[in-house]
Amino acid sequence: MTESLYERLGATAGITQLANDLVDLHMANPAISPRFTKSDPVKMKMVQLHFSLQVLVVLRYMKARVCWLRTGE
């Protein structure tokens, strides 16, 4: 069986790094950083991490559901 998307992204450590990098890039982008001037970067990183993990759970569920619909198993 192939690795899951979660595993390919580096599990929790890799996804945490992705979430942190995403927030850092948003904070450094002059076009959108003014929107986040009053935001706490640590909290933003935690929220992004939780959101990313929830998306992966939903994607896994949807994949299982599609497989079930195709095979009836």
Secondary structure, 3 states (H helix, E strand, C coil): CCCCHHHHCCHHHHHHHHHHHHHHHHHHCCCCHHHHCCCCHHHHHHHHHHHHHHHHHHHHHHHHHHHHHHHCC
